[in-house]
């Protein structure tokens, strides 16, 4: 949970300005922080999908269990492995969101954005990779050359 709060502060700081240069400076300050890098990979990696949308998260399955602890990275590893969007995964996400909401509603909102892969911080994978090379895999079209 501490890592999610740290990432929430990072997101608030990077969203403070629209300047690309400012965002790159913020990324440079946090480029050695492994937790921030892992969250950026969770949010912006196009090859990792979780199969969960806002509509699925809003469904009520009548399960009222409580979660004792939340390890966000374990949750996302589980979702990446089981990316079917089935009831079990949705219930896990709802329990995690409920646990995060007990601490802070903004953390729960941020976790929802991460689960649905809808986080917007004002920069893209190209900007992130310019500061932290190779963090986010990108797909680029191979350009052709003249045959002669």
C-alpha positions in Angstrom: 0.0 0.0 0.0 2.9 2.3 0.7 4.1 1.9 -2.9 0.7 2.9 -4.2 0.7 6.1 -2.1 4.2 6.9 -3.4 3.0 6.4 -6.9 0.0 8.6 -6.2 2.4 11.4 -5.2 4.5 10.8 -8.3 1.4 11.1 -10.5 0.3 14.3 -8.8 3.7 15.8 -9.3 4.1 14.8 -12.9 0.6 16.1 -13.7 1.3 19.5 -12.1 2.5 21.0 -15.4 1.9 20.4 -19.1 5.5 21.1 -20.0 7.3 18.1 -21.6 10.6 19.3 -20.2 9.1 19.4 -16.6 7.7 15.9 -17.0 11.2 14.7 -18.2 12.8 16.3 -15.1 10.3 14.6 -12.8 11.0 11.3 -14.5 14.8 11.9 -14.2 14.4 12.3 -10.4 12.5 9.0 -10.1 14.4 7.0 -12.7 16.2 5.0 -10.0 13.1 4.2 -8.0 12.1 0.6 -8.8 8.5 0.9 -7.5 7.8 3.9 -9.8 9.3 2.1 -12.8 7.2 -1.0 -12.1 4.0 1.1 -11.9 4.9 2.9 -15.1 5.4 -0.5 -16.8 2.0 -1.7 -15.4 0.3 1.4 -16.7 1.9 1.8 -20.1 3.1 -1.6 -21.3 0.9 -2.3 -24.4 1.7 -6.0 -24.3 0.3 -6.6 -20.9 -3.5 -6.6 -20.7 -5.8 -7.4 -17.7 -9.2 -8.0 -19.4 -11.1 -5.8 -17.0 -13.1 -2.7 -17.9 -15.0 -0.1 -15.8 -18.2 -1.8 -16.6 -17.0 -5.2 -15.3 -15.6 -3.5 -12.2 -19.0 -2.0 -11.4 -20.8 -5.3 -11.4 -22.0 -6.6 -8.0 -21.4 -10.3 -7.4 -22.8 -10.2 -3.8 -19.5 -11.1 -2.3 -18.8 -9.0 0.8 -15.4 -10.4 2.0 -12.7 -8.2 3.3 -9.0 -8.1 2.4 -6.5 -8.0 5.2 -3.5 -6.7 3.2 -2.9 -5.5 -0.3 0.3 -6.1 -2.3 -0.4 -4.2 -5.6 2.3 -5.9 -7.5 1.0 -9.4 -6.7 -2.4 -8.3 -7.8 -1.1 -7.1 -11.2 1.0 -10.2 -11.6 -2.1 -12.3 -11.0 -4.2 -10.2 -13.4 -1.5 -10.4 -16.1 -1.4 -14.2 -15.7 -5.2 -14.6 -15.6 -6.4 -11.9 -18.0 -9.8 -13.4 -18.8 -11.9 -10.9 -16.9 -13.8 -13.6 -15.1 -15.7 -13.3 -11.9 -12.7 -14.4 -9.8 -10.4 -11.6 -11.1 -13.1 -9.0 -10.8 -13.8 -10.0 -7.2 -10.1 -9.8 -6.5 -10.0 -6.3 -8.0 -13.0 -5.2 -6.0 -11.5 -6.4 -2.8 -8.3 -4.6 -3.6 -10.2 -1.4 -4.4 -12.2 -1.7 -1.2 -9.0 -2.1 0.8 -7.4 0.9 -0.9 -10.5 3.0 -0.3 -10.1 2.4 3.5 -6.9 4.4 3.3 -7.6 7.0 0.7 -10.3 7.4 -2.0 -7.7 8.9 -4.4 -5.6 5.7 -4.1 -8.6 3.6 -4.9 -9.3 5.8 -7.9 -5.7 5.5 -9.1 -5.8 1.7 -8.7 -9.0 1.6 -10.8 -7.2 3.6 -13.5 -4.3 1.2 -13.4 -6.5 -1.9 -13.5 -8.4 -0.6 -16.5 -5.2 0.7 -18.2 -6.6 4.2 -18.5 -4.0 6.2 -16.6 -3.1 9.5 -18.2 -0.1 11.4 -16.9 0.5 13.7 -19.9 3.3 11.8 -21.5 3.6 8.7 -23.6 5.9 5.7 -23.8 8.3 7.6 -26.1 8.8 10.3 -23.4 9.2 7.7 -20.7 11.7 5.8 -22.8 13.7 8.9 -23.5 14.5 9.2 -19.8 14.5 5.5 -18.8 15.6 3.6 -21.9 13.8 0.4 -22.7 11.3 0.5 -19.8 8.2 0.4 -22.0 8.3 -1.8 -25.1 7.2 0.1 -28.2 6.1 -1.2 -31.6 7.4 0.6 -34.6 6.9 -0.2 -38.3 10.0 -1.3 -40.2 10.7 1.2 -42.9 11.5 0.0 -46.4 14.6 0.9 -48.4 15.0 1.1 -52.1 15.9 -2.2 -53.7 18.3 -0.8 -56.3 
